[in-house]
Amino acid sequence: MTDNKGNKESVESLFARILEPSKGGKRRMVNVTVAGREITLAHVIGVSEASVYKNLGLDIGANAGMDFTGMSIGTIHMTPPESTIIAADIAVKNGDVIIGFLDRFSGTLILTGPRIEVKTAVEEIVKYFREGLNYKTCPVTER
């Protein structure tokens, strides 16, 4: 920030100068971020305990009664959250995966299936968003 004399001033010092101290003389700064176009998490989990699948709620809705034994899990978080719709489409077209959960309001996508299929789907999603849509992406990790 620059004042009317051309002097630079930090945001913190500007607010400290402008705002009245609250009770007790303390000020509180809240940093707000604006969601960009990015994938912040892309991870593949190998075969897990049955309780993980159950607690994730993967056995409800369209997947009710499905046995997830031996399946891997892929999880992706992205912004803007509506991007998960595109990511889900890419996933099912690039791997033999099941959409376990898709939330277009939080930006979360969970895939299940054989490990290599889940990994391929997650990698293709990240690649498309990075190269095709110019999103900032994280590396795909796995455990």
N, C-alpha and C positions, 0 to 999 in steps of 0.2 A: 504494500500500500504506500502511496506517496501523498504527503500533505500538500497544502497549497503553496509551500515554499520549495517543493521538490525534494524534501527529505524523506527517506524510506523509513517505514515503521512496520514492525511485525504485527500480525493480526492480534496476538496476545496482548502486546503493549497498547494497541489501539483500543481493544475492548477494556483493558484495565483502566485506561484514561477516561473512556466514555461512560462506562457503567458504574453505578453506585455499588459499593460493597453491600452484600446482604447482611442479615443479622449475624453478629459474631465477627464481622469483618472478612469473611471468606467469600471467594468467588468460585463459581463452578463453570468450567468450560466443557461443552459437549461437542465432540467432533462428529459430524455427520458425513457419511459417504454416499455418493450417488452410484447406484449400480451401473456398471459399464457392460460391455459386451465381453464376457469372459467365462472360462471354465475354471473353477477354483479347486475342484476335486475330481479325479478320475482314477478309481481304484478297483482292482479285481481281487476278490477274496476267494481262496480255494475252498474246497469242500469244508463245511462247518458243521457244528452241532445242530441237531434238529431244533433245539430251543431258539437258536438265532433266527431261523426261518419263521418259526411261530411268532416270536416276539416282534418281528418286522411286519407281521400281519400279511405275509405273502400268500397265505392259504385261505384267503377270503375272496369274495366277488367272483370274477371270471376264473380265478384259480382255486376255487373252493374244492376241497377234497384232493388236490394234487399232492403227490408225494415228492418232496424236494430232496430226498436223500441222494447224495452223490452229486448234487448240482453246486456250481459256483455262483457267486454273487458279484455283480458289477454295480458300482454306485458312482453317480456323476452329479455334481452340483454346478449350476450355471445361472448366469444372469444375461439378459432379462429372463425371468422364469418361464415365459411362454416358449422359449427356445427348446424346452424339453419335448415339445410336440414334434419338432423337426428331428431332434436326437432320437426319439423313439422310432420314428419312421426309418431313419438310417440304420438303427440297430437291427430291426427285424428284416431289413433288406440285405444286411451284410453278415448275419450270423443266425444260427439256429437257436435263438434266444426267446425267452418269454418276458414280457413286460410285467414285472412284479409289482411295480408302483410307479406312478407318474403324477407329479404334482405341478401343474402349470402356474400355481400361485407361489410356491416356494423355490421352484427351480430344481427339484430333486427327481432323479430317475434311477430306478433300481431294476436291474436285469438279472435273470437267472438262466442257467443252462450249463452245458458242458464247459469246462474251463477255457479251452481253446476258442470256443464259439463266443463266449462272453468277452474274452480278451480281444478278439478280432473286432467285435462290435464296438467296444469302448474305444479301441484305437482308431477305427474308421470315423467315429463321431468326432473325436478330438481332431483328427486330420482334416475333416471337412470344415469344421468350425474355424480352425486355424488358417487353412489355405483358401477355402471358398468364401468364408464370411468375414475373414480378418479379425477373428476374436483373439483375445489374449488367452492363451491356454497353458495349463500346467502339464507336466509329464504324466503319463499313465504309470501308476505304481501297482504293484501286486505283492501279495503275501500268501 
